[in-house]
C-alpha cells in the first residue's frame, strides 16, 4: 500500500509535514503504558490552553481555510487534549490506540492508526468528489461533501473525514487488527522537528509493547519533498 498527499493539497498547504509507521504483529492484549505521554500532555495543559498551542493553531487555520468552523470541527489532537483537560484522563480502547492517543496529546499533533487489512489499494489524502463512502463508528454510511479533505483508498472508501477531524469506523483498530498503518501530520513552524520526535517516541513505545512485531518507519516528508 502506497500513501500520499495529492499534489494540489500539498500546494494549498505548503507547510505540511507527514510521517508514517507500519506495524505488523499487533495483538490486543499487550501491556501498553501510555502514562509518560499523558503526563507530558497534562504538564503542557497546566500552562497553556490547547487552543493556544502552535500545532493546534496551525490546524485551526487550515480548517478555516477549508471553510470549516475551527471550534466546531477540531483536529483529533485538539479533541484529545480537550478531553484530557476536562476529564483528567483518556479512555482505554486498545493498546495501540491508547499509545497513539497519548503521544498525539503529548505533541498536540494528530496521529491516525488504521487497520491496514481494511484498506484497499493505495491511500491518498485529497479533496473528495462527494461519491466516496464513509462508514461511521455507529454503522451509518455518509458521503463527504465535494471538496472536503478525506483519506481515500483504491475502492473509493473514505477512511477519514475533514482531514484530521474524524476517522472511519471501517478501518478502526480493533481486537482483530494484526497490521496497522499509522500516519501523523503537522502544519506548524516546527513541524519537521516535532513530527520526527513524535515518530521516534511512538516507535520506541511500539517496539517496547510488541517486541516481536515488525515496525517500518517512513521519514517525515515535507511538502517541498513531494
C-alpha positions in Angstrom: 0.0 0.0 0.0 1.3 3.4 -1.0 0.4 6.5 0.9 0.5 10.0 -0.5 -1.0 13.5 -0.3 -2.4 14.8 -3.6 -0.1 17.4 -5.1 -2.8 20.1 -5.2 -3.4 19.6 -1.4 0.3 20.0 -0.8 0.3 23.1 -2.9 -2.6 24.5 -0.8 -0.8 23.7 2.5 2.9 24.1 1.8 4.0 23.7 5.4 2.6 20.2 5.6 4.9 17.6 7.1 3.8 13.9 7.4 5.4 10.7 8.7 4.2 7.1 8.8 4.7 3.9 10.7 3.7 0.4 9.7 3.3 -2.3 12.4 2.9 -6.0 11.6 2.2 -8.2 14.6 -0.3 -6.2 16.7 -2.1 -8.0 19.5 -5.0 -6.7 21.6 -3.6 -7.8 24.9 -0.2 -6.2 25.0 0.7 -4.3 28.2 0.9 -0.8 26.8 1.8 2.1 29.1 0.7 5.5 27.8 1.2 7.3 31.1 4.5 9.1 30.3 3.0 10.9 27.3 -0.3 11.6 29.1 1.8 13.2 31.9 3.6 15.3 29.4 0.3 16.4 27.9 -1.1 17.3 31.3 2.0 19.4 32.0 1.5 21.3 28.8 -2.1 21.9 29.6 -1.2 23.2 33.1 0.4 26.2 31.5 -1.3 26.7 28.1 -4.8 26.0 26.8 -4.9 23.6 24.0 -6.2 26.2 21.6 -3.1 28.3 22.1 -0.6 25.6 21.2 1.2 26.3 17.9 0.5 22.9 16.4 -3.2 23.2 17.2 -3.4 26.8 15.9 -2.0 25.7 12.6 -4.7 23.1 12.2 -7.3 25.7 13.2 -6.1 27.9 10.4 -6.2 25.0 7.9 -9.7 24.1 8.9 -10.8 27.8 8.5 -9.1 27.8 5.0 -11.2 24.7 4.2 -14.4 26.5 5.1 -14.8 24.7 8.4 -15.5 26.5 11.7 -12.4 25.6 13.8 -14.4 25.5 17.1 -17.0 23.1 15.6 -14.7 20.8 13.8 -11.4 20.2 15.6 -8.3 18.2 14.7 -8.0 14.9 16.5 -5.2 16.1 18.8 -7.1 19.1 20.0 -10.1 16.9 20.7 -7.9 14.6 22.8 -6.4 17.5 24.7 -9.8 19.0 25.5 -11.0 15.7 26.8 -7.8 15.2 28.9 -8.2 18.7 30.4 -11.8 18.2 31.3 -11.7 14.6 32.5 -8.1 14.2 33.6 -7.5 11.1 31.5 -8.3 9.4 28.2 -10.3 6.2 27.9 -8.5 2.9 27.3 -9.7 1.5 24.0 -6.9 -0.8 22.6 -3.2 -0.8 23.5 -2.2 0.6 20.0 -4.9 3.3 20.1 -4.0 4.2 23.7 -0.4 4.8 22.8 -1.2 6.7 19.6 -3.7 8.9 21.5 -1.2 9.6 24.3 1.7 10.5 22.1 -0.7 12.6 19.9 -1.8 14.5 23.1 1.8 15.0 24.2 2.8 16.6 20.9 -0.6 18.2 20.1 -0.2 16.6 16.7 -2.9 14.3 15.1 -2.0 10.7 14.9 -4.2 8.3 12.9 -4.0 4.5 13.3 -5.7 2.4 10.7 -6.2 -1.3 10.2 -4.1 -2.0 7.2 -6.1 -5.0 6.2 -9.2 -2.9 5.8 -7.6 -0.6 3.2 -7.9 -1.5 -0.4 -5.1 -0.5 -2.7 -3.3 2.8 -2.1 -4.3 5.5 0.3 -4.4 9.2 -0.7 -5.3 12.3 1.1 -7.2 14.5 -1.3 -10.3 16.6 -1.8 -13.4 14.5 -2.1 -15.5 14.1 -5.2 -18.6 13.5 -3.0 -19.1 9.9 -4.1 -16.8 8.3 -1.5 -18.3 6.0 1.1 -17.6 6.8 4.8 -18.7 4.3 7.5 -19.3 5.9 10.9 -18.5 4.1 14.2 -22.2 3.8 14.6 -22.6 1.8 11.4 -24.1 4.6 9.3 -22.9 5.4 5.8 -22.1 9.0 4.9 -20.7 10.7 1.8 -18.2 13.5 2.2 -19.0 16.9 0.8 -17.4 17.6 -2.6 -14.1 19.4 -1.9 -13.8 18.1 1.7 -10.3 16.7 2.5 -10.5 12.9 3.0 -8.3 9.8 3.2 -9.4 7.7 0.2 -8.4 4.2 -0.8 -8.5 2.4 -4.2 -12.1 1.3 -3.6 -13.3 4.8 -3.1 -13.8 4.3 0.6 -13.1 7.3 2.9 -11.1 6.4 6.0 -11.2 9.9 7.5 -13.4 12.9 7.0 -12.4 16.6 7.3 -8.7 15.6 7.1 -7.7 15.1 10.7 -11.1 15.6 12.3 -12.7 12.2 12.3 -11.6 8.6 11.3 -13.8 5.9 9.9 -15.2 3.0 11.8 -14.4 0.8 8.9 -10.7 0.7 9.4 -10.7 1.4 13.2 -8.1 -0.6 15.2 -9.9 -3.5 17.0 -9.4 -6.8 18.6 -8.8 -8.5 15.2 -6.2 -6.0 14.0 -2.8 -7.5 13.2 -1.3 -5.0 10.8 -1.6 -1.2 11.4 -0.8 1.9 9.4 -0.1 5.0 11.4 0.2 8.5 10.0 0.9 11.8 11.7 0.6 15.2 10.0 1.5 18.7 11.2 1.5 22.2 9.7 3.2 24.5 12.2 6.6 26.1 12.0 8.5 23.4 13.9 6.5 20.6 12.3 9.5 18.8 10.8 11.4 18.5 14.1 8.2 17.7 16.1 7.0 15.0 13.7 10.4 13.4 13.7 10.5 13.4 17.6 6.9 12.1 17.7 7.7 9.2 15.4 10.8 8.3 17.4 8.8 8.3 20.7 5.9 6.3 19.2 8.2 3.8 17.5 10.0 3.2 20.8 6.8 2.7 22.6 5.5 0.3 19.9 8.8 -1.7 20.0 8.6 -2.0 23.8 4.9 -3.1 23.6 5.2 -5.5 20.7 8.9 -6.6 20.7 8.2 -9.4 18.2 6.4 -7.2 15.7 7.9 -5.8 12.5 8.0 -2.0 12.5 8.7 0.1 9.4 9.2 3.9 9.8 9.0 6.4 7.0 11.0 9.6 7.5 8.9 12.8 7.8 8.1 14.2 4.4 7.6 17.9 3.9 5.5 19.4 1.1 8.6 20.6 -0.8 9.8 17.0 -1.0 6.7 15.5 -2.5 
